[in-house]
Amino acid sequence: MVGWIFAGLCGLLLCLLSLPVVLQAEYNGELTVWVRYFFLRYQVFPRPPGEEKPPEEKKPKPPQEEKPKKPQKEKPSAGELFALGKELLEGLWPPVRWLLKTVVFYDIFFGMRVAEDDAAQTAISCGRYNAAAFGICGFLENLFQLKRVKISVFPDFTQEESAVCFCGKVRVIPLAALAAGLAILVALLVKLLPLFLRKGKKEGPHKPKESTQQNKGGVTI
């Protein structure tokens, strides 16, 4: 009976972790952010009125006693740090890429009305903003999953100021993110454990050499 209850709880937990967490953002002069999980929805920014906490009064900190300085250890050289970073990057990149691919950006819309002082400057700025928007979109597509993306950057020769609007959603499945995080942790341990073992062998305790002295009678001390 206890086994069935435990199996049911594990199944319920897996089902809850398999439900996506959705972050939704909109900007049209003001930024609004919501978080949705299952049928629950919570506004993250701006905070609803009445939820803002009053500022806490800072208490004066008691004077701290100066601690004796510890002898500084030898810092690794730039070459050693570069080699370590390269080795960690090669080992961690596959699980990190898997973690990034669990994040899905979808229903993305970016609209921008470009308006400058004159028509020539408006056309040039519109081309630059178009290139920047599609370049950022391509960069994000290499890291994350992008679905249903629409970009609209157009010139407006009748207005004096530019305007931007944006809306989009980000979806993450907690179970997939936890699995990817566990893979990152395992890969990190696989890479760092041999380094710590080698370092421990190098810094192992050295036995002091026994000094032998002879007195005048030839007796070894």
Phi and psi in degrees as a GROMACS rama.xvg file:
@    title "Ramachandran Plot"
@    xaxis  label "Phi"
@    yaxis  label "Psi"
@TYPE xy
-64.3682  -37.272  VAL-2
-63.2266  -39.4836  GLY-3
-66.752  -39.4641  TRP-4
-64.1461  -43.1835  ILE-5
-63.989  -41.7617  PHE-6
-64.2975  -38.116  ALA-7
-65.8549  -40.4845  GLY-8
-65.3006  -40.3184  LEU-9
-64.4355  -40.575  CYS-10
-64.8483  -39.6409  GLY-11
-65.0347  -40.9064  LEU-12
-63.6774  -41.0279  LEU-13
-64.4094  -38.2157  LEU-14
-65.0777  -41.0679  CYS-15
-66.7208  -38.7947  LEU-16
-72.4871  -18.9686  LEU-17
-84.1389  -12.3639  SER-18
-76.9769  137.071  LEU-19
-74.9804  147.551  PRO-20
-102.175  124.28  VAL-21
-113.381  128.33  VAL-22
-108.063  121.173  LEU-23
-117.175  132.862  GLN-24
-131.891  144.05  ALA-25
-138.02  141.953  GLU-26
-139.119  121.693  TYR-27
-148.805  64.4165  ASN-28
96.0834  -33.5651  GLY-29
-137.083  142.428  GLU-30
-91.0151  133.12  LEU-31
-131.531  132.495  THR-32
-130.733  131.895  VAL-33
-123.45  156.175  TRP-34
-123.037  130.45  VAL-35
-125.663  132.625  ARG-36
-137.991  117.112  TYR-37
59.7107  -117.864  PHE-38
-102.526  5.79934  PHE-39
-91.9381  142.219  LEU-40
-140.823  131.812  ARG-41
-134.531  132.875  TYR-42
-85.5059  118.539  GLN-43
-86.5349  -44.6137  VAL-44
-145.55  134.198  PHE-45
-74.8031  155.484  PRO-46
-64.58  138.701  ARG-47
-60.5021  148.927  PRO-48
-62.553  137.142  PRO-49
101.315  -15.0445  GLY-50
-96.75  -10.4825  GLU-51
-72.8314  127.517  GLU-52
-81.2517  140.054  LYS-53
-66.0908  147.924  PRO-54
-62.9572  133.188  PRO-55
-79.0007  141.424  GLU-56
-75.671  129.718  GLU-57
-80.4454  125.528  LYS-58
-87.1819  140.764  LYS-59
-64.5285  134.12  PRO-60
-80.5097  138.385  LYS-61
-66.1415  148.609  PRO-62
-62.5811  133.789  PRO-63
-94.4131  141.003  GLN-64
-75.2762  141.064  GLU-65
-72.9431  126.406  GLU-66
-89.3464  145.171  LYS-67
-62.6252  137.239  PRO-68
-71.8264  134.872  LYS-69
-84.7457  148.114  LYS-70
-62.5468  133.162  PRO-71
-74.919  137.799  GLN-72
-84.6144  158.597  LYS-73
-67.9697  127.586  GLU-74
-83.0365  144.335  LYS-75
-67.9581  152.629  PRO-76
-75.0829  168.152  SER-77
-64.2832  -35.9044  ALA-78
-64.6599  -40.8382  GLY-79
-66.3304  -40.7874  GLU-80
-64.5239  -39.89  LEU-81
-64.929  -42.574  PHE-82
-65.0261  -39.6413  ALA-83
-65.854  -43.1995  LEU-84
-63.4398  -40.0234  GLY-85
-65.3723  -40.8394  LYS-86
-67.0554  -40.7297  GLU-87
-66.9079  -38.9124  LEU-88
-64.7443  -40.8202  LEU-89
-65.0459  -35.5825  GLU-90
-82.6513  -31.3326  GLY-91
-93.2344  -16.8178  LEU-92
-61.5166  -42.4517  TRP-93
-58.3531  -50.1388  PRO-94
-68.9755  -31.7297  PRO-95
-65.853  -39.9261  VAL-96
-63.4889  -38.562  ARG-97
-62.443  -42.4074  TRP-98
-63.128  -42.7719  LEU-99
-65.2824  -34.0358  LEU-100
-73.5639  -12.2779  LYS-101
-77.0917  -11.3554  THR-102
-92.7377  126.411  VAL-103
-117.697  120.983  VAL-104
-97.0348  127.018  PHE-105
-147.519  163.659  TYR-106
52.1705  47.971  ASP-107
-91.7259  129.164  ILE-108
-132.38  128.374  PHE-109
-128.017  119.018  PHE-110
-122.777  138.446  GLY-111
-143.601  127.425  MET-112
-100.653  120.588  ARG-113
-100.159  125.401  VAL-114
-141.19  126.7  ALA-115
-125.663  -172.102  GLU-116
-66.5562  -40.2875  ASP-117
-132.239  172.063  ASP-118
-67.4503  -39.6708  ALA-119
-64.0479  -45.4811  ALA-120
-66.1808  -34.2971  GLN-121
-63.3937  -44.1887  THR-122
-65.2792  -41.4574  ALA-123
-64.6343  -45.721  ILE-124
-64.1186  -36.9805  SER-125
-62.999  -42.8449  CYS-126
-63.0522  -40.2793  GLY-127
-65.7064  -44.3205  ARG-128
-66.3051  -36.0236  TYR-129
-62.1402  -47.2972  ASN-130
-62.4035  -41.5801  ALA-131
-65.6958  -42.3902  ALA-132
-64.9383  -46.7718  ALA-133
-71.7532  -30.0902  PHE-134
-65.9007  -43.8618  GLY-135
-63.9025  -39.5669  ILE-136
-61.9185  -43.2887  CYS-137
-64.8253  -37.833  GLY-138
-64.5194  -43.9953  PHE-139
-66.8154  -32.5876  LEU-140
-67.0065  -28.2352  GLU-141
-72.331  -25.1323  ASN-142
-99.3567  -43.4  LEU-143
-116.649  -179.158  PHE-144
-95.1868  128.075  GLN-145
-118.261  129.72  LEU-146
-135.795  135.561  LYS-147
55.5923  67.5458  ARG-148
-106.794  133.19  VAL-149
-132.394  128.155  LYS-150
-122.379  130.03  ILE-151
-134.734  105.486  SER-152
-120.412  117.691  VAL-153
-138.13  150.476  PHE-154
-83.4203  147.981  PRO-155
-132.18  107.708  ASP-156
-86.0425  -0.941735  PHE-157
-100.359  -11.8908  THR-158
-104.293  164.852  GLN-159
-105.164  -19.2451  GLU-160
-127.392  148.605  GLU-161
-80.1542  160.164  SER-162
-144.052  148.271  ALA-163
-132.141  139.147  VAL-164
-135.649  150.438  CYS-165
-153.392  144.808  PHE-166
-153.69  149.952  CYS-167
-178.095  167.876  GLY-168
-132.534  148.319  LYS-169
-126.226  128.98  VAL-170
-119.745  132.604  ARG-171
-133.703  133.268  VAL-172
-95.5153  116.138  ILE-173
-57.422  -36.6526  PRO-174
-64.8949  -42.7087  LEU-175
-66.6772  -39.0454  ALA-176
-65.9039  -38.7328  ALA-177
-65.705  -40.6156  LEU-178
-64.1432  -41.8517  ALA-179
-67.127  -38.8403  ALA-180
-63.7538  -37.7342  GLY-181
-65.6852  -38.5076  LEU-182
-64.9925  -37.235  ALA-183
-64.2216  -42.3042  ILE-184
-63.3324  -42.6746  LEU-185
-64.6144  -43.913  VAL-186
-64.2742  -35.9754  ALA-187
-66.6193  -41.2836  LEU-188
-66.271  -38.6945  LEU-189
-63.2783  -35.6174  VAL-190
-80.5246  -38.5426  LYS-191
-86.2236  -29.054  LEU-192
-60.6304  -46.4083  LEU-193
-62.356  -33.2588  PRO-194
-65.9466  -42.2169  LEU-195
-67.5757  -36.4934  PHE-196
-66.3306  -40.7781  LEU-197
-66.0605  -38.3606  ARG-198
-67.4428  -36.0995  LYS-199
-66.5279  -35.0657  GLY-200
-68.9248  -37.8872  LYS-201
-67.929  -36.719  LYS-202
-97.8547  23.017  GLU-203
-65.7945  161.496  GLY-204
-68.6759  132.623  PRO-205
-97.2654  131.427  HIS-206
-78.0624  132.689  LYS-207
-69.2396  139.693  PRO-208
-72.7948  135.857  LYS-209
-78.104  125.379  GLU-210
-89.2155  130.94  SER-211
-111.94  128.172  THR-212
-127.715  148.589  GLN-213
-117.129  135.977  GLN-214
-88.0778  -174.576  ASN-215
-64.0457  -30.6227  LYS-216
-80.3977  -1.3597  GLY-217
87.4039  7.45652  GLY-218
-83.8918  131.211  VAL-219
-80.9681  132.474  THR-220
